[in-house]
């Protein structure tokens, strides 16, 4: 069974803790409120899970479990507080659950591959940049854009930091390529190549 895979429960617990913290941040103000209502933390969590995993399959599976658990925990907490109806909570769990699945397929995969090829750092960098630029330019009108924090200096600070994080990831890509990092080959392939 899938739940018998080693360490999978740890990803579920990580996700639950992450979702509860995200929900707790909703009642905060300023920087915290912005951070918990953007995609950056979810993308980063998925990428880090991927980077810490030994293979692509384990990376994607761990990220899916963690992010889906986070979505359920966030809206279950909100439901328990009486801040949302069962119908609305179910719809959001389905919608954001699908989004979490997509994030995992892309960014956990990228995180896992980044262990061999720094080029994959560009995927989260592009996502961070797109989100920050779109918000700062007023191009997004989703759930987060309608929060009461619109127009606060905290928004500029948060998205400025997101752009800075993107810059760091680009720098890591450049450094990895300039240092000659290449995908590791299986031992058999390496020996055959060396003997040719």
Order of alpha helices (4+ residues) and beta strands (2+ residues): alpha-alpha-alpha-alpha-alpha-alpha-alpha-alpha-alpha
